[in-house]
Amino acid sequence: MKIREIQPKDNERMAEIVREVIVEMGAPKVGTAYEDVALEDLYKTYQKENSVYYVLEENGVILGGAGIAHLTNEKETVCELQKMYFSHGARGKGWGMQMMNVCLEAAREFGFKQCYIETMPYMTDAQKLYKKAGFYYIDAPMGNTGHYSCPVWMLKDL
């Protein structure tokens, strides 16, 4: 297993993984990452300043990914942990924490002071992971992610 930066050849598989997980978890397709235009070219999306997207790869097969970017309509010191999704077989093996740590280290290197994430209430395993990494619940959404169907908001001080 290795974690590396996304390449153009990874775009299609990552879009599939994100959409498969959203459907598997019973999340709505509307108001979530399922309908994000960015999914069509994640590589290009994360080529802007102070952003990066990583994939988890095993023997040339992409099993998941996560990224960091500035949180739209928020202070320049606030980033968002974005599109952290793993295929079913890659979950529960510690890769999520390793991926998150790689992302959070990049966020610190970019100079961000806080990291935001939003999720669904029934994605309890993800929330446990976020809490273990130091995220805490907040009472209202931040920025403008376009994910109005995600009613759980969390923040981490970097």
N, C-alpha and C positions, 0 to 999 in steps of 0.2 A: 504494500500500500504506500502511496505517496501523495502528498498534497503539493500541488503546483499551480501556477497561474493559468487561467483559462487561455485557450488557443481557439482560433476560428473554427477548427474542426470539431470542437466540443459543443458548439452552439445547439445543434439539433438535439443531442442527447440530454443536455441540461434542461432544455425546454420540455422534453418528454418527462423527465424526472419530476420537475416542479408540478406539471399538470397531473401526472399520475398520483403523486402524494396528495394533492389537494382533493382529487376525486376519492382516493382511498380513505381519507380522513372525514369525508362527508362535508367538507367546507364548500361554501357557495363559490361558483365560478365567477360571479359578478362581485366586484368590489374587493377582489383578492389578487394575488400575483398571477393567477390563472390567465387573466386577460391583459396583463402588462405587455405593451408593445416591445419593451426592452427584451423580453424573452426570445424574440426572433433573432437577436444578435447581441447576446450578453457580452461577447468579446468587445465589440465596438462600444457598448454602453459603458464599460469600465475602463476605457482608454483615456478618460478625462482626468484632470489633475486631482490628486488626493482621493483616488478610488482604485479599488482592485477587486478582482473576483478570483477565487481559488476553486479548483476541483479536486475531488478525491478520486484517485485512479488506482486500479489494480490490474496488472497484466494488460494494459491498454484499454481497459473498460472503465468508463466513467460511472461512479457510484453515487455522486452527490457533489454539492458545492455550497459556497457561501461567499458573500462579498461585503465590502465596506465602501460607503460613499457619504458625502455630505447629505444631511437630512434637508430636503427641499423646504424652503420657507422657514428656516430656523437659523440661529446664530451660526457663524462659521466654525465655532468650536464644537458643534454637535454633529455627530455622524449617525448613521443607521447601519445595523447589521442586517443585510438584505439577502433575500432569497436563499435562506439556509434550508436546504432540502436534501434528503438522502433516500436512496432506494431502500425498499423494505429490508433486504438482506444486509445492508450496511449499518443498520441501526442497532443500538444496544451494545456496541463493541468499543466504545470510547472514542470513536472517530469524531463525533460531534464536538466533544470538548476540545480535542486537538485542533479541529478546524476553527472553532471559535477563538481559541488562544492565538492561532496564527492571524486571524482577522483583527483581533483586539490589539495585538502587537503592531500590526500595520497602522491601525487607527492612531495609536500613540505616536508612531513615527511620523505620521502626517500632521501631528499637532492637535488632534481632537482631544477635548477634555471630558466629553460625555458620549455615551453610545446608547441609542434608542432602539427598541425592537417592539413589534406588535405581533400578536398571534391570536389564535382562537381559544375560547375557554376550555374546550375539551382536548386540546393538545397538551395534556398534563405532563407527559414525559418531556416535551420540549421546555415547558415552564420549569420543571425540576432542574433541568440542565442549565437554564438561564440563571435561576436562583443560585445554583451551586457556583456559577461563574461570577456572582456578585451583582446581578441585576436585581432590582427591586421594583415593585408595582407602583405605578403612578395613577392619578385619578382621571386624567384626560389625555387625549392624543396630542402629540407634538408634530410640528411641521405639516407637510401635506404629502402623504404617501399615495393617496388615491385609493387606499385600501379601507374603505369605510365599513366593510363587513368584518373587520378585525377589531373586536372590542376589548382586548387585553393589551395594556400598554406597560412597558417596562423600560427602565433606565439604569445605566451603570456609569459611575464616576470612574474615569480613567486616571 
